[in-house]
């Protein structure tokens, strides 16, 4: 389904409510060039016990690709707009990487909507190496479009162990991504949100809710040290580092992440 925002742009979403709508809604927020399809395994495992909302942010997946650059704060406001339309008043934002940065802004800017939160493979501050990887992705995108960017990106977002024993074959993963990311300008606008973001750790100190922070110890992009720094900034956080896992944990570490989520949600 589509939700029209105040500026006329539309975002794609899938809502799976339980008969008991009073339970908080799990709101899944995608990585940079991911879509709602990236959460398929989580949806199948959780939809019988939890209300679930999947969505593509503006410039992602099946949402509008036109319009001006959006900051992480503006993305968070778009999520709030969708929730208000659906009558959702309590949620657990669950964001990975780019979506984790949006989840942090939602926690701070729309705190009264949040019961808990889960942030996966994300960042509250950037390092020189993080920026260097981002620059290499952008250069590849500008030189050869998303196919070249994906070839450059995959080795830095998937652990070596995943290439050896992939849950989803690498070529199948490439084809799934390519079909939804044909608009180079849309990806550049997404990347601009990261490029213009500053150190968000001081803002996270205001958050009182429990937050689960999950990282992979083979992640060169958002390193365990970056994840730990984010967790340390949150007053009520739990930090988990998964061994031999990389950055794309919603594909690389599905059983591990589901176990952590289910425990965190029922505590």
Secondary structure, DSSP 4 states (H G I P E B T S, - for coil): -EEE-TTS-EEEEEEE--S-TTSPEEEEE--TT--GGGGHHHHHHHTTTSEEEEEPPTTSTTS---SS---HHHHHHHHHHHHHHHT---EEEEEETHHHHHHHHHHHHTGGGEEEEEEES--SS--HHHHHHHHHHHHHHHHHHHHHHHHHHHHHHS-HHHHHS-SS-HHHHHHHHHTT---HHHHHHHHHHHHT----HHHHTT--S-EEEEEETT-SSS-HHHHHHHHHHSTTEEEEEETT--S-HHHH-HHHHHHHHHHHHH-
